[in-house]
Amino acid sequence: MGFLDGLRKMMQGKPVFEDPTVQQPERSVSARDQFDTSIATPTTPSPSTVHAPQQTKQVPTFDLRHCQTHIDGANITVTIWVTNTSGVDIEIDKCAILEKTFEVDRRLGPGQSHEVTLYKGPIPTTDHAHKANIFYKSIHENEYY
C-alpha cells in the first residue's frame, strides 16, 4: 500500500492498516433481536457505516481562444478571448507571463466572453520564459484558483 492509498483511506474514514485478506464475521440477527423491543443493547456504529456528508467541490472552468499577438516596433501585445464555461460567476484576476504580472480584474457570468490582454511590453529576446499562469476565482465561493 502506498502513501496515497493510506491517505485516501484516512479521508474516507476507513482503517489504514487493515489486512484485506481477513474478513470480519457478520453478526447474525435472531428473530428475538429483531422483534423484542424490551432488549436495550447499546450499539456503536462501525466506521464503515458512518458517513459524513461530503460536499463536492466544483472548480469553475473557462476556455481560451483566438490568441493574437500585435507587434508595434520593439513592443508586443498578446490578447486572448476568455469564455466562462462553468455554471457560476468567475473573475479573471491576473496573468503572470514573461516575468510580468498583469491585473485583469474581469468578471464573467456563465457563458460570457471577453477579450483579455495577457501581456504588453518588450518583445522577449529568449524563449526561456515560456510559462503563463492565469489566476481566477469563483465569485460565489470567493476561492482562488
BELJO-V518128 format. One record per backbone hydrogen bond with DSSP energy under -0.5 kcal/mol. CO is the residue of the C=O (numbers start at 1). NH is the residue of the N-H. If there is no record, write none. Layout:
# BELJO-V518128
CO_NH ; CO_NH
This chain:
# BELJO-V518128
2_6 ; 3_7 ; 4_8 ; 5_9 ; 6_10 ; 7_11 ; 8_12 ; 9_13 ; 9_14 ; 10_13 ; 18_20 ; 19_22 ; 21_23 ; 28_30 ; 30_34 ; 31_35 ; 32_36 ; 35_37 ; 36_39 ; 38_40 ; 39_41 ; 40_42 ; 43_45 ; 46_49 ; 46_50 ; 49_51 ; 50_52 ; 54_56 ; 56_58 ; 57_59 ; 58_60 ; 61_85 ; 61_86 ; 63_83 ; 65_81 ; 68_79 ; 70_77 ; 72_74 ; 72_75 ; 74_123 ; 75_72 ; 76_121 ; 77_70 ; 77_79 ; 78_118 ; 78_119 ; 79_68 ; 80_82 ; 80_116 ; 81_65 ; 82_114 ; 83_63 ; 83_85 ; 84_111 ; 89_139 ; 89_140 ; 90_108 ; 91_93 ; 91_137 ; 92_106 ; 93_104 ; 93_105 ; 94_135 ; 95_97 ; 95_102 ; 96_133 ; 97_100 ; 100_97 ; 102_95 ; 105_107 ; 106_92 ; 108_90 ; 109_112 ; 112_84 ; 114_82 ; 116_80 ; 116_118 ; 119_78 ; 121_76 ; 128_130 ; 131_98 ; 133_96 ; 133_135 ; 135_93 ; 135_94 ; 136_145 ; 137_91 ; 137_139 ; 138_142 ; 138_143 ; 143_138
